């Protein structure tokens, strides 16, 4: 006979693991700042500027 494995279901959902570290956010902010210099006169620069600001608030 084969044994059945019993799965234990926690009463609360497990916390998901972070995909990025705080250092990653700093690196992304630097990269976005560099890219902003390249596209400063283009319409999408506003979106990247907002992203740069949000990344700065995380760290």
C-alpha positions in Angstrom: 0.0 0.0 0.0 1.1 3.5 -0.6 1.1 6.2 2.0 -1.0 9.2 1.4 0.7 12.5 2.2 -1.4 14.9 4.1 -1.1 18.6 3.3 -1.5 21.0 6.1 -3.3 24.2 5.1 -2.3 27.2 7.3 -5.1 29.2 8.7 -3.6 32.4 7.1 -2.1 32.7 3.6 1.7 32.7 3.5 3.4 36.0 2.9 4.8 36.1 -0.6 8.5 36.5 -0.9 9.9 39.8 -2.2 11.1 39.9 -5.7 13.4 42.9 -5.4 15.6 43.9 -2.5 16.0 47.5 -1.3 19.3 47.7 -3.1 17.6 46.7 -6.4 15.2 49.7 -6.0 18.2 52.0 -5.7 19.8 50.5 -8.8 16.6 50.8 -10.7 16.2 54.4 -9.6 19.8 55.2 -10.9 19.0 53.5 -14.2 15.7 55.4 -14.7 17.5 58.7 -13.9 20.1 57.9 -16.6 17.3 57.0 -19.1 15.4 60.2 -18.2 18.4 62.2 -19.4 18.2 60.4 -22.8 14.5 61.0 -23.3 14.0 64.4 -21.5 12.2 66.0 -24.5 9.9 63.1 -25.3 6.3 62.8 -24.0 7.0 59.5 -22.1 9.6 61.3 -19.9 6.7 62.3 -17.5 6.0 58.6 -16.9 9.6 57.8 -16.2 9.9 60.8 -14.0 7.0 59.6 -11.9 8.5 56.1 -11.7 11.8 57.6 -10.6 10.0 59.5 -7.8 8.1 56.4 -6.7 11.3 54.3 -6.6 12.9 57.0 -4.4 10.0 56.8 -1.9 10.6 53.0 -1.5 14.1 53.1 -0.3 
